[in-house]
Amino acid sequence: MDELDARLHRIGQHHFRAKFRLRGRDRAVVDLRGITTVRKHAEELVGRRLAPAEPRNDGRQTPYRGHPVFVAQHATATCCRTCLARWHDIPAGHALDDAERDYVVEAICRWIAWQYAPGSPPR
């Protein structure tokens, strides 16, 4: 288990984060489009909604459903800059650099993949 796995496992133990699961239409999007396309969607959504130094509607910019990336963002605490600072030690107030964007996208996609492999790290 690497550092990201350990962090996601710890986040998954939090009562609010633990209730998120990939279900219904959100799961069907991954089934239909595939994880490669969903990763591209994650890159676009993170770039538009989370990466700016002061995102529009920060703290309220991520819906709870409508796309598997949104569900994963809440499950992994990558939904807003406050959660990124609190759970991932990525401070607010500056635009995310490429490494930070890649980290966030990897956390999201890793959680989605774990939803397909019961018994994998975080739950």
N, C-alpha and C positions, 0 to 999 in steps of 0.2 A: 504494500500500500504506500503510495507516494504522498507528498505533503498535501496536494489537492484532494486526494481521496480522503485523507484523514480530516481535513477541514470540512469537506462535504458531509462526511459521516457525523461530525460534531454538529453541524448545522441541521442535519436531518433529525437529530435528537430533540431539537427545540419543538415545543408543543404546537406552535403555529406552522412551522415549516413541515412538520411530519405529516400533516394531513393532506398534502398535495400528492396526487397520483395522476398519471397520464391515462385518461379515460375517454370513451365515446369518440366524438368528432376529433378531438385533439390527437388521440391515438391513431385515428383513421388517416389524418394528414400525414403522419410519419409512415404509416403503412403504404399509402398511395404515392407519396412523393419521394420517400427514401430519406435516409439520414444526411446524405450529401446535400440535397436541396434544402433540408431543414437547417443545416449548418450555414448555408448561404443566407437563408432568411435571418438566422440569428446574427450573422455579421452585419446585415443591413439594419436590423432593428436596434442592435446595440450601437451602431454608428450614428443612427438618427436620434434615438431616444435617450441614450445613456452617456455617450462619449463626450458631448459638449461640456465645457467647464461649468456652465449653469443651465442644465437641461430645462426645457419648458415643462411646467407642472411637476417639477421634481418631487417625488414622494407619492405622486398620483398618476404617473405617466404609463404605468404598466397595468393593463387589464388583467383580470383573474382568469379569463378564458377567452377562447377565440382563435388561439394558435398554440401549438405545443411549446413554443419558445416562451410565451407569457407564463404558462404554468411552471415551466422549469425555472424561470427567473425568480418566481416567488419561492419555489422549493429550495433554491440554491442561494437565496439572499443576494441576487444580482439584479434586483428590480428597481433600485434607485441609488443615488449617490450616498445617502445616509446608510443604507444597508451595506454597500460596498465598503464604506469606511469602517463600519462597526464589525463586520464579519470577515472581510478580506484584506483589511489594512490598506485599502486604496483610498487615499484622502480625496475629499471633495475640493472643488475650487480650481481645478485644473482640467484641461481636456485630457481624456485618456490617450496615452500613447499606444503605439502598435502592440507592444508586449502586453499591456493591460487589457486591450481589446481582445487579443488572442486568448488570454487567461480567462476572461469572462465567457467568451464563446466556448472554450473548452469545458468550463464548468457546466454550462447549460447542456451541451451535447453529451457530456459524460453522464449527467443525470438522466437524460432521455434514454440513452443506451442502457442504463441500469434498470430502467422501467421495463425493459424487454428481457432482462436476464435476472430472474428471481434468485436471491441468495448472493447477489453481487454486493459490494460494499454498502453505500448509504441506503437507508430505507427510512 
